[in-house]
Amino acid sequence: MTWHPLLARQLRRAQLDAAEVAQPYRDLFATIDAAYQQFDAERALLERTMDLNTEEQQHVHSEMRAVYERLIVSSLDGIFAIDLDGCCTVWNPVMERLTNINRLKILYQSPAKVFPQLLTPAMVLACQEVLTGKPVFIKDAAYRDAHSGHERFFDIQFTPLRKESGAIIGGLGVMHDITQRKVTHEAQQRQYAYLDAIQEMALRLNSPGELAELLAAITQRVGLLLATDDVFLTVFDADGSLVARHYGFGVFGAAIDATQESLVAGIAEVQRTGLPQLSNTVPPLLRGVPQWAIVPVFHGVHVAGVLGVARASSAAPFEVGEIAVVRQLAQLAAIALQQDALNAANARLASLATTDPLTGLPNHRDILDHLELMLGECRQQAQSCAVLFVDIDHFKTINDTWGHRAGDAVLREVSQRLAYTIRRDDAVGRYGGEEFLVLLQNVTPDEAARIAEDLRAVLCAQPVPWPTPHGLPTAIDISASMGIALYPHHGLTRDKLIEAADAAMYRAKREGRNRACFVTSATAKAA
């Protein structure tokens, strides 16, 4: 019988012959032999199972590694890794595209030697900290491509790499490109700034203020929005000459003159064509100003001025959106000019409605309105006031002798002398023909009489010079008769006071002219 090798070796050591062993012991040895055989079978099965598990694990590990490699290779983010010595162990295709450095050139090399511009102080610190087991995040890291010159921005996440035991074996960096998001965000912020500026300037158009202040504010805002100190706004004179008003900053701070030939030529071209002029179409305006733009400021269909902007310190051309902003603010400047012209026209119309065109004094309606207001204040404050009715003596004789042009000259001279002589709070206006009203605020009868006498003396102090038909100078003597009526003594209403003052003036006429008279009791009753 053949025994299991282990059992046979033990029998030989005991110097026993299995064939000579008694029958009861042979059964025992057979049982032991069967146990050895069973153990061998089970161990072989176990070893086979272990071999299969090892192969499966290796296959799984191989598949997982392939998945990780595919993830790294196909990732849209730049992925790189360093070992404890700071040498690069991973450099995926996105990193190759971003840096133009092949992975074979940088693997197992220090990135600082191969690609020093990547390792900014923040990146160096992050690489040091990640090797101590600390995750690090860098936001808005900037990188300029040496080949294209374009600047890109990244969010970078650093994570420690560990073995199964937890020991750190290196660090992993993931660079997420946020350039488009950042550019979009900055463009959005610029758009908000543009809209805010335009809204602010538009609101100022509807607010009272000087045109010069508004145009200077528009000019300054263009410089702020386009990040340049070099900007100007020139408004042409009525005849189209170069400048009536100039608002300039930076290199354009001084007024534009003929010595700046290129600049003057560029402005003239915009004025002639009504089209913007850009630096990519014609030579530089000034030395050191490579990028510039000039846009027209219209008043109706005519070019009333130009708005110009330049960049003296940057070679980057103005973008289309920036030029659009300049044109929008130029339109606001145009609206400001149009509104100023409209305000001036309205002021002239208002002046015509309230001002006597010959003398420049308040006309009949305006001086009566002023009297109504003065009476209202007197009633509220329990004050007195006076009305002086002034009539030029012998005015018809002046017209008949020297002509109506001489009469107009006398009217203008009388109005000026009255206006220059009255007190600051008093008023004078042309009532009609050769008649004037002087309104005296808060006066006593004695004060009214003194003021009237002062006015009479000023009017007749000097004659009015006038040339004769033969060209020889002559002098026209003037004097005036005045009637004085006081509120509330001689009347409580506007019309009653004027009637009383007019009656007093006729009394002065009857008593010899060139004098001032108060209302008599009889005159007041008649009025």
C-alpha positions, 0 to 999 in steps of 0.5 A, spaced: 500 500 500 502 507 498 502 511 504 502 519 503 509 522 503 508 525 510 506 519 513 511 514 510 516 519 512 514 518 519 514 511 519 521 511 517 523 515 522 520 510 527 523 504 524 516 501 522 514 497 516 507 498 514 506 491 512 508 488 518 504 493 523 498 489 526 491 489 523 488 494 528 494 499 527 493 499 519 486 501 520 489 507 524 494 509 519 489 508 513 485 514 517 491 518 518 493 517 510 486 519 508 486 525 512 493 527 509 490 526 502 484 530 504 488 536 507 492 536 500 486 536 496 483 542 500 490 546 500 490 545 493 483 548 492 485 554 496 491 555 493 487 555 486 482 560 489 487 564 491 491 564 485 484 566 481 483 572 486 490 575 485 488 575 477 482 578 478 484 583 483 490 585 478 485 585 472 480 590 476 486 594 478 488 594 471 481 596 469 481 602 475 488 604 473 485 605 465 479 609 468 483 613 472 488 615 466 482 616 461 479 621 466 486 624 467 487 624 459 480 626 457 479 631 463 477 638 460 481 641 466 488 641 467 491 636 471 498 635 474 501 632 480 508 632 483 512 627 488 515 629 494 521 631 491 517 636 487 518 633 480 512 632 475 509 625 475 502 627 471 501 632 466 495 631 462 493 633 455 490 640 457 496 642 461 500 641 454 495 645 451 495 651 456 503 651 456 505 648 450 509 643 453 509 636 452 509 631 458 515 627 456 519 634 456 516 635 463 515 628 467 520 627 472 522 634 472 522 640 476 516 644 473 520 650 476 526 649 471 521 647 465 516 652 466 518 657 471 512 662 469 507 657 472 510 657 479 508 664 482 509 665 489 502 663 490 503 656 486 510 655 490 506 656 497 501 651 495 505 646 492 509 646 499 503 646 503 499 640 499 506 636 501 504 637 508 497 634 507 493 641 507 488 642 501 489 648 498 485 653 493 487 658 489 482 663 486 483 667 479 490 665 478 492 669 472 497 666 467 499 669 460 500 665 454 507 666 452 506 664 445 499 668 444 500 673 449 493 672 451 491 672 459 487 666 462 484 665 469 484 659 473 481 656 479 486 651 482 485 646 487 491 642 490 490 635 494 495 631 497 496 624 494 496 618 499 498 611 499 493 606 502 497 607 509 495 614 509 502 616 508 503 622 503 507 621 496 505 627 493 500 632 491 495 633 485 493 640 482 487 641 478 486 647 474 479 649 472 479 655 466 474 660 468 477 665 463 470 665 459 466 666 466 471 672 468 471 675 461 463 675 461 463 677 468 467 683 467 464 685 461 457 685 465 460 689 470 462 694 464 456 694 461 452 696 468 458 701 469 456 704 462 448 704 463 449 707 470 454 712 467 449 714 461 443 714 466 446 719 471 448 723 465 441 723 463 438 725 469 443 731 470 440 733 463 433 734 466 436 737 473 438 745 473 445 746 472 450 749 468 452 746 461 459 747 462 459 743 468 455 737 464 459 737 458 465 737 463 462 731 467 461 727 460 468 728 458 470 726 465 466 720 465 468 717 458 475 717 461 473 713 467 469 708 463 475 707 458 480 707 463 484 713 460 486 720 462 486 722 455 479 725 453 477 731 450 470 734 448 470 740 443 464 744 441 465 748 435 464 756 434 457 758 431 461 759 424 464 752 425 471 754 427 475 749 431 473 751 438 468 755 442 469 751 448 474 745 450 474 740 456 480 736 456 484 731 460 491 728 460 494 730 454 488 733 451 488 738 457 490 744 453 486 747 448 487 744 441 490 749 436 493 749 429 500 746 432 497 739 433 496 738 425 494 731 426 489 732 431 486 738 427 486 734 421 482 728 425 477 733 428 476 736 421 475 730 418 469 728 423 466 735 422 466 734 414 463 727 414 460 726 420 463 719 421 467 717 427 475 717 426 479 711 429 486 710 430 486 703 425 484 708 419 489 714 420 496 715 423 496 717 430 494 724 433 499 725 437 506 722 439 505 717 444 498 716 443 497 710 439 490 708 440 484 713 439 477 715 437 474 721 435 466 721 434 461 727 432 457 731 437 451 733 433 446 739 433 440 737 429 444 735 422 450 739 423 456 737 427 457 741 433 463 738 436 467 732 437 468 727 443 475 724 443 479 719 447 486 716 447 490 711 450 497 713 451 500 707 455 496 701 451 497 698 445 490 695 445 485 698 440 479 700 443 473 695 442 467 695 439 463 696 445 467 701 448 466 706 441 459 705 442 459 707 449 463 714 447 458 715 441 452 714 446 455 719 451 457 724 445 449 723 444 448 725 451 453 731 450 449 733 443 442 733 447 445 737 452 447 742 447 440 742 444 437 743 451 441 749 452 439 752 446 432 750 447 433 753 454 436 760 451 430 760 446 425 759 451 429 764 456 428 769 450 421 768 449 420 769 456 424 775 456 420 778 450 413 776 454 415 780 460 420 785 458 420 791 454 424 791 448 426 798 447 428 799 454 429 792 457 425 794 463 419 790 465 413 791 461 406 793 463 404 786 465 410 784 468 410 791 473 403 790 474 404 783 477 410 785 481 406 790 484 400 785 486 406 781 489 408 787 493 401 788 495 400 781 498 407 781 502 405 788 505 398 785 507 401 779 510 407 783 514 403 789 515 408 794 511 407 800 507 409 801 500 409 806 495 407 807 487 411 812 483 407 814 477 413 817 472 411 821 466 417 825 462 415 832 461 414 835 453 415 828 450 411 829 444 415 836 443 422 831 443 419 827 438 416 832 434 423 836 434 428 831 433 424 825 431 422 818 434 429 815 434 431 821 439 425 820 443 427 812 443 434 814 446 430 819 451 426 813 453 432 808 454 436 814 458 430 815 463 429 807 464 437 806 465 437 812 470 431 810 474 434 803 474 441 805 477 438 810 482 432 806 485 434 801 491 436 794 491 429 791 493 425 796 489 423 795 482 421 800 476 418 798 469 415 801 463 407 803 464 406 805 457 409 810 452 413 815 456 410 813 463 414 809 468 412 805 474 417 805 480 415 801 486 418 802 493 418 797 498 416 798 505 417 806 506 414 811 510 411 818 506 417 822 508 422 816 505 417 816 499 418 823 498 425 823 498 426 817 493 422 821 488 426 827 489 432 823 488 430 820 482 427 827 479 434 830 480 438 824 477 433 825 471 434 832 469 441 833 472 444 832 465 441 832 458 441 827 453 446 828 447 443 827 440 446 828 433 442 834 429 441 832 421 447 836 419 451 831 424 452 837 429 451 834 436 446 837 441 443 836 447 436 834 449 433 837 456 429 832 460 425 832 466 419 828 469 413 829 473 411 824 478 405 822 482 406 818 489 401 814 492 402 810 498 399 803 501 394 803 505 393 810 505 391 812 498 388 805 496 388 798 498 388 795 491 393 795 485 388 799 480 386 804 486 393 805 487 395 806 480 389 811 479 391 815 485 399 816 483 396 817 476 392 823 479 398 826 483 402 826 477 397 830 473 397 835 479 405 835 478 404 837 471 399 842 473 403 845 478 409 846 473 412 840 471 419 837 473 416 835 481 413 830 485 406 830 488 403 826 493 395 825 492 391 830 496 385 829 499 380 831 494 384 827 489 384 821 493 376 821 494 376 822 486 380 816 485 
